[in-house]
Amino acid sequence: MTISMHSASVPVFVRILTAQLTWLDKAQAHAEARRFSPDNYLALRLAPDMLPFTKQIQIACDQAKACVARLAGLEVPKWEDNEATLDELRARIRKTIDYVQSVPAEQVDGSDAREILVPTRQGEPLRFTGEGYLKHYVLPNFYFHVTTAYALLRNAGADIGKKDFLA
């Protein structure tokens, strides 16, 4: 029995993005209990040359929506990266969940051999099959940014653990 491209992508994204909503709630509760602004989390970084917390959430969302769009043969939705509060990040996550769930499974399934082109700044796009794109490009990138966001909140004292990560 084989698994479908839809089942290997959409439910994975939805589960982890939904978990991120819980992390943000717990981070906000942590900030409020200690009487500091939850917006302090937005600029957190693990290293000076690393993108801040806000970008980690934005990029994870971008990976999910772009993956589903490309696998379905749709144009990737373009969203501004202008979130400046935890509430705005929650809204972006919810918008991403809504988008990936809105694409019919039948449109994603069967995309394992579809040619996927990913634009680059250097000009020549990256070329993948749908399966290669999902397994070797999107999922590692998605989990990198999700894990980084988790680590930033955990390091800042938010009461989250492995159980919260695994949802």
Buried (B, 14 or more C-beta within 10 A) or exposed (E): EEEBBBEBBBEBBBEBBEBBBEBBBBBBEBBEEEEEEBBEBBEBBBEEEEBBBBBBBBBBBBBBBBBBBBBBEBEBEEBEEEBEEBEBBBEBBBBBBEBBEEBEEEBBBEBBEBEBEBEEEEEEEEEBBBBBBBBEBBBEBBBBBBBBBBBBBBEBEBEBEEEBBEB
